[in-house]
């Protein structure tokens, strides 16, 4: 399964990351920001995947504007 990361600038191209790449980078990174275009069920699957491996996963929506579609997902994996 691949998830789309949030863009870091307006002109940036969307990047995708797999669960395996996330798992490899857990020693260096713990916070991941995903685009709102990801399906909620995929983010729940990500959460269940890492919880089965013994990690704690916290996920929330981060609003960056006043519009209904101005949000990204923040996922913190411990």
Order of alpha helices (4+ residues) and beta strands (2+ residues): beta-beta-alpha-beta-alpha-beta-beta
